[in-house]
């Protein structure tokens, strides 16, 4: 069977698709990027990630820990101190993500221009349709 077909399996129960869905969501990408720099506590992560709720950050960290991308360490002090760090596996993912970020930074103006052109085209089509009605 062609390996390329397996890499792009679109079935909902495809494990590769499930992993991509998990690691490619905006919160996971941000957590991985921040933890690449250093070990952080939950409150530090929440403060750094604009717009994330406590619940969503908790869910994201649990999923990343389950996938072996993040380690969670609970220090036995009062109150408990919990720290998160990127695992070696998570660090390899960060390397792949950096390529995507560099591509995005390189092409952000091209994408903005394409969006403006699309929006102008859609608006012109709406105006033309109103004129015919």
N, C-alpha and C positions, 0 to 999 in steps of 0.2 A: 504494500500500500504506500502511496505517496506521503512522505513525512510532512510536506507542506500542508496537506489537507488536515492532518491531525493537529497541527499548530493552530488552525483556524476553525476548529469544531464549534459550531454555533448552538449545539444542543444545551438546554438549560442545566442538564445534569453533568455536563463535561467538567471535569475537575480543573483543567487548565483555565477554562472560562471563569469558573468560580474563584480561582486564585487571582486572576487578572481583575475581576470585579472588585475583589477585596483590596488589593494593593494599589489599584489605580484610582480609588476614591480620593477626594480632596483632603480629607482629614488624615488618612494614612500617609499620603505623600508628604504632608506638612510635618507630621510626627517623625517620620523617617529622616527628613531633612534636618530637623532640629536635633534629633538624637545622634546624628552623624557627628555633630560638633562636640557633644559632651553628654554625660549622664545628667538627667534632669528629674526633678520631682514633679508630681502631678500638677501642683499649683503653678509651677514655672511654665509647664507646657500650656496650661490653660490661659495663662497671662500672655504668652507669646502668640497663640493661635487665635487671631481675631475671628469672632463669630461662633466658635465652637461652644456647645453647651457642656455642662459637667457630665451629663448622661452620655452624650455622643463621644466625648473624649474617653470616658470609661469603657464604652463598648469598643471603640477603635483600639485602645491599648490591649484589651483582653483578646481581641481577634489577632492582633499582631503578635502577642505573646503565644497564643495557641499555634500560630503558623511558624513559630520559631524565629521570628524576626526581631523581637524585643524581649529582653530579660527584665523581670520585675524583682526587686530586692526589697524585703521588708526588714528594717532595722528594729531590733527589740528595745525601743525606748518609748517613753511616755511623753507626748502622744507618739504613736508609731510613725516612723519616717519611711516613706516608700519612694524608691528611686527606680527609674527606667533607663535602660541603656540598650543600644543597638547590639545585636548579636553579630558574629562573623557572617552569618547568612544574610542578615539585614544590611550589613555593610556592602555585600556584593550587589544587593538590590539597589542600594543608594548609588553605586557606580552607574548602573543602567539608567536610573532616573536622571542623573546629571546630564547624560546625553540628550534626553528629552527636553530638559530645561534649557540647555544650550541651544538646541534647535528652535525652541519657542522664542527665546530671546533674539536669536538671529532673524527670525521671520515674523516677529510681532507686527512690524510696520506693514509687511505684505498682507498679513491677515486682516489688519485694520482697514487697509485700502479695499480689500475684497469685500469686507462687511459693508463699508460705505457704498461701494458700487452696487452690491446686492440690494441694500435698503433703498437706494435711489431707483433701481430698476423696478422693485416691487411697488414703490410709491407711484412711479410713472404708469405702471400697469393699472393701479387702482384709479388714478385720475382718468385714464383712457376709458376704463369700464364705466365710471360715473358719467363721462361725457356721452356714452352710447345709451345710457339708460334713461 
